[in-house]
Amino acid sequence: MIIRVRVIPNAKESDVVGRIGSTVRLKVAAPAIDGKANIELCRFLADFFEVRPRSVKIVRGEKGREKTVEIEGRTEEELKSVMESIP
């Protein structure tokens, strides 16, 4: 499954903020320095979707706030049901 995310780095804790259309807004508890925010983003999404960390890959936007992320490890239906729980 491919999702679009907008990342807000340097937050107190990683959390889902909400959605704007099909883009998921996330806060990550890491600064946007040396890829630390990307590592935290992948770790958080792996926990959120209950997949292994290596099943989450940033496929576009590694240096920007808008990213395209690929998530594997569960069926498309399971991942969509988790996405639908986001307000």
Backbone as a chain_set.jsonl record, in Angstrom:
{"seq": "MIIRVRVIPNAKESDVVGRIGSTVRLKVAAPAIDGKANIELCRFLADFFEVRPRSVKIVRGEKGREKTVEIEGRTEEELKSVMESIP", "coords": {"N": [[0.844, -1.17, 0.0], [0.531, 2.21, -0.787], [1.04, 5.31, 0.711], [0.502, 8.812, 1.259], [2.236, 11.168, 3.172], [2.468, 13.933, 5.419], [4.94, 15.386, 7.198], [5.621, 16.54, 10.463], [8.302, 17.565, 11.993], [10.336, 17.266, 15.039], [8.61, 17.089, 17.258], [7.098, 16.61, 20.549], [6.244, 14.003, 20.959], [5.747, 11.164, 18.815], [2.981, 11.021, 16.662], [-0.277, 10.649, 15.135], [-1.732, 13.287, 13.452], [-3.909, 13.867, 11.838], [-5.963, 13.827, 8.861], [-5.723, 15.229, 5.611], [-7.583, 15.204, 3.018], [-6.295, 12.695, 1.101], [-3.866, 12.646, 2.297], [-1.9, 11.872, 5.069], [-1.309, 13.444, 8.121], [1.448, 13.683, 10.241], [3.154, 13.84, 13.37], [6.517, 13.735, 14.343], [8.874, 12.562, 16.72], [11.571, 13.581, 16.421], [14.385, 15.396, 15.186], [14.694, 17.082, 11.998], [17.248, 16.337, 10.928], [20.083, 14.866, 9.511], [18.604, 12.641, 8.617], [17.179, 11.662, 10.787], [14.474, 12.177, 11.394], [13.22, 10.791, 9.338], [13.885, 8.147, 9.971], [12.566, 7.868, 12.428], [9.961, 8.304, 11.521], [9.513, 6.002, 9.885], [9.776, 4.011, 11.857], [7.638, 4.697, 13.564], [5.413, 4.443, 11.807], [5.594, 1.706, 11.254], [4.982, 0.625, 13.78], [2.386, 1.704, 14.064], [0.924, 0.548, 11.926], [1.339, -2.031, 12.551], [3.439, -3.677, 11.464], [6.607, -5.029, 10.393], [9.585, -3.075, 10.877], [11.231, -2.998, 8.581], [9.403, -3.23, 6.579], [8.429, -0.816, 5.883], [8.94, 1.779, 3.698], [10.368, 4.743, 2.457], [9.502, 6.11, -0.515], [9.457, 8.388, -2.025], [10.348, 11.812, -1.636], [12.255, 12.066, 0.405], [13.801, 14.138, 1.481], [12.048, 16.155, 1.986], [9.041, 17.558, 3.53], [6.674, 16.486, 2.623], [5.928, 13.245, 1.839], [6.055, 10.091, 0.134], [5.114, 6.937, 1.043], [5.717, 3.471, 1.189], [4.037, 0.665, 2.361], [4.277, -2.586, 3.496], [3.605, -6.076, 4.274], [1.177, -6.699, 5.41], [-2.21, -7.488, 4.449], [-3.863, -5.669, 1.808], [-6.471, -4.938, 2.501], [-6.407, -5.039, 5.319], [-4.572, -2.999, 5.88], [-5.941, -0.82, 4.798], [-8.139, -0.722, 6.502], [-6.937, 0.123, 8.861], [-6.099, 2.642, 8.036], [-8.579, 3.872, 7.688], [-9.332, 4.351, 10.258], [-8.16, 6.683, 10.973], [-8.831, 9.974, 11.851]], "CA": [[0.0, 0.0, 0.0], [1.262, 3.469, -0.879], [0.337, 6.428, 1.339], [1.186, 10.109, 1.274], [2.278, 11.722, 4.52], [3.091, 15.248, 5.664], [5.645, 15.185, 8.462], [5.938, 17.683, 11.312], [9.4, 17.063, 12.829], [10.701, 17.898, 16.306], [7.486, 17.1, 18.196], [7.398, 15.956, 21.825], [6.053, 12.568, 20.746], [5.243, 10.823, 17.485], [1.536, 10.795, 16.71], [-1.053, 11.008, 13.953], [-2.463, 14.529, 13.667], [-5.173, 13.756, 11.118], [-5.843, 13.684, 7.409], [-6.203, 16.257, 4.702], [-7.828, 14.416, 1.818], [-5.651, 11.388, 1.181], [-2.571, 12.816, 2.942], [-1.904, 11.698, 6.518], [-0.404, 14.363, 8.808], [2.092, 13.019, 11.371], [4.22, 14.489, 14.141], [7.557, 12.775, 14.712], [9.707, 13.009, 17.838], [12.977, 13.595, 16.005], [14.666, 16.557, 14.346], [14.914, 16.83, 10.573], [18.697, 16.438, 10.731], [20.77, 13.599, 9.237], [17.66, 11.546, 8.395], [16.598, 11.155, 12.038], [13.012, 12.235, 11.296], [12.804, 9.695, 8.457], [14.006, 6.894, 10.73], [11.462, 7.86, 13.396], [8.728, 8.144, 10.742], [9.389, 4.59, 9.513], [9.538, 3.249, 13.086], [6.286, 4.988, 14.026], [4.446, 3.832, 10.888], [5.648, 0.251, 11.462], [4.189, 0.361, 14.989], [0.997, 2.084, 13.824], [0.3, -0.434, 11.038], [1.69, -3.347, 13.089], [4.283, -4.415, 10.52], [8.031, -4.941, 10.731], [10.168, -1.808, 10.414], [11.764, -3.085, 7.207], [8.265, -3.236, 5.651], [8.067, 0.581, 5.626], [9.991, 2.405, 2.893], [10.075, 6.041, 1.853], [9.794, 5.963, -1.936], [9.608, 9.714, -2.617], [10.298, 12.926, -0.703], [13.103, 11.792, 1.561], [14.352, 15.366, 2.061], [10.99, 17.146, 2.189], [8.015, 17.212, 4.514], [5.693, 15.659, 1.924], [6.594, 11.996, 1.489], [5.276, 8.946, -0.309], [5.626, 5.81, 1.813], [5.18, 2.164, 0.845], [3.9, -0.204, 3.53], [4.026, -3.982, 3.133], [3.599, -6.959, 5.436], [-0.206, -7.055, 5.722], [-3.032, -7.401, 3.244], [-4.346, -4.334, 1.453], [-7.694, -4.685, 3.265], [-6.02, -4.76, 6.703], [-3.955, -1.68, 5.916], [-6.999, 0.177, 4.553], [-8.975, -0.584, 7.699], [-6.172, 0.95, 9.797], [-6.161, 4.002, 7.479], [-9.926, 4.414, 7.896], [-9.478, 4.736, 11.661], [-7.552, 8.0, 11.158], [-9.871, 11.006, 11.661]], "C": [[0.891, 1.236, 0.0], [0.415, 4.546, -0.199], [1.177, 7.685, 1.216], [1.118, 10.643, 2.692], [2.886, 13.123, 4.487], [3.639, 15.181, 7.073], [5.895, 16.526, 9.155], [7.042, 17.196, 12.263], [9.511, 17.809, 14.151], [9.541, 18.011, 17.286], [7.91, 16.431, 19.504], [7.256, 14.451, 21.725], [5.503, 12.344, 19.35], [3.767, 10.471, 17.594], [0.924, 11.164, 15.371], [-1.847, 12.258, 14.289], [-3.836, 14.445, 13.028], [-4.918, 13.554, 9.648], [-6.349, 14.931, 6.721], [-6.357, 15.557, 3.366], [-7.211, 13.041, 1.979], [-4.274, 11.459, 1.855], [-2.715, 12.722, 4.458], [-0.886, 12.659, 7.114], [0.104, 13.675, 10.065], [3.088, 13.939, 12.055], [5.238, 13.403, 14.454], [8.476, 13.395, 15.754], [11.175, 12.894, 17.49], [13.193, 14.827, 15.133], [14.904, 16.139, 12.892], [16.386, 17.031, 10.221], [19.251, 15.036, 10.533], [19.809, 12.415, 9.111], [16.997, 11.003, 9.648], [15.073, 11.158, 11.996], [12.492, 11.112, 10.398], [12.856, 8.354, 9.178], [12.865, 6.777, 11.724], [10.122, 7.683, 12.686], [8.51, 6.686, 10.394], [9.113, 3.722, 10.736], [8.107, 3.446, 13.569], [5.235, 4.332, 13.125], [4.433, 2.316, 11.017], [4.844, -0.13, 12.7], [2.71, 0.607, 14.735], [0.264, 1.037, 12.989], [0.59, -1.873, 11.462], [2.375, -4.23, 12.052], [5.728, -4.287, 11.002], [8.608, -3.631, 10.193], [10.707, -1.863, 8.987], [10.66, -3.128, 6.154], [7.8, -1.831, 5.308], [9.226, 1.246, 4.902], [9.51, 3.745, 2.368], [10.472, 5.94, 0.387], [9.947, 7.306, -2.641], [9.545, 10.761, -1.512], [11.166, 12.772, 0.521], [13.621, 13.064, 2.236], [13.303, 16.443, 2.291], [10.007, 16.701, 3.249], [6.924, 16.34, 3.916], [6.406, 14.408, 1.427], [5.58, 10.991, 0.954], [5.923, 7.726, 0.317], [4.931, 4.537, 1.362], [5.186, 1.291, 2.094], [3.515, -1.592, 3.046], [3.898, -4.8, 4.408], [2.212, -7.356, 5.905], [-1.015, -6.935, 4.438], [-3.503, -5.968, 3.037], [-5.587, -3.96, 2.281], [-7.373, -4.333, 4.721], [-5.419, -3.362, 6.833], [-4.986, -0.585, 5.691], [-7.88, 0.351, 5.788], [-8.252, 0.243, 8.766], [-6.222, 2.403, 9.332], [-7.521, 4.642, 7.761], [-10.155, 4.852, 9.335], [-8.877, 6.116, 11.947], [-8.626, 9.056, 10.899], [-9.516, 12.013, 10.588]], "O": [[1.893, 1.287, 0.714], [-0.774, 4.684, -0.487], [2.4, 7.628, 1.088], [0.072, 10.581, 3.339], [3.711, 13.441, 3.631], [2.898, 14.949, 8.029], [6.317, 17.501, 8.535], [6.754, 16.491, 13.23], [8.872, 18.841, 14.359], [9.501, 18.955, 18.076], [8.947, 15.77, 19.565], [8.034, 13.703, 22.318], [4.87, 13.228, 18.772], [3.35, 9.73, 18.484], [1.519, 11.892, 14.576], [-2.557, 12.293, 15.295], [-4.822, 14.898, 13.61], [-3.827, 13.167, 9.23], [-7.275, 15.596, 7.186], [-5.373, 15.34, 2.659], [-7.567, 12.301, 2.897], [-3.591, 10.441, 1.97], [-3.546, 13.406, 5.056], [0.264, 12.697, 6.678], [-0.677, 13.15, 10.858], [3.779, 14.72, 11.402], [4.868, 12.279, 14.791], [8.813, 14.577, 15.69], [11.935, 12.204, 18.169], [12.284, 15.253, 14.422], [15.265, 14.998, 12.605], [16.719, 17.803, 9.323], [18.931, 14.122, 11.294], [20.172, 11.294, 9.466], [16.315, 9.98, 9.584], [14.443, 10.234, 12.51], [11.435, 10.543, 10.67], [11.966, 7.521, 9.01], [12.26, 5.713, 11.856], [9.242, 6.987, 13.193], [7.408, 6.175, 10.594], [8.305, 2.796, 10.665], [7.436, 2.483, 13.941], [4.279, 3.734, 13.619], [3.375, 1.697, 10.901], [4.1, -1.11, 12.672], [1.869, -0.194, 15.144], [-0.873, 0.677, 13.294], [0.143, -2.819, 10.814], [1.96, -5.36, 11.794], [6.019, -3.517, 11.917], [8.159, -3.137, 9.159], [10.641, -0.87, 8.263], [10.948, -3.069, 4.959], [6.868, -1.667, 4.52], [10.349, 1.283, 5.405], [8.382, 3.868, 1.891], [11.639, 5.71, 0.073], [10.506, 7.366, -3.736], [8.778, 10.617, -0.56], [10.836, 13.305, 1.58], [13.857, 13.063, 3.444], [13.636, 17.537, 2.746], [10.12, 15.606, 3.8], [6.312, 15.54, 4.624], [7.378, 14.501, 0.677], [4.397, 11.044, 1.289], [7.121, 7.493, 0.155], [3.715, 4.514, 1.174], [6.193, 1.187, 2.794], [2.559, -1.761, 2.29], [4.066, -4.269, 5.506], [2.08, -8.267, 6.722], [-0.555, -6.349, 3.458], [-3.535, -5.166, 3.97], [-5.736, -2.815, 2.707], [-7.992, -3.436, 5.294], [-5.72, -2.634, 7.779], [-4.916, 0.469, 6.324], [-8.319, 1.463, 6.083], [-8.898, 0.99, 9.501], [-6.372, 3.306, 10.156], [-7.592, 5.838, 8.045], [-11.066, 5.635, 9.609], [-9.06, 6.658, 13.036], [-9.264, 9.041, 9.846], [-10.292, 12.931, 10.322]]}, "num_chains": 1, "name": "protein.A"}
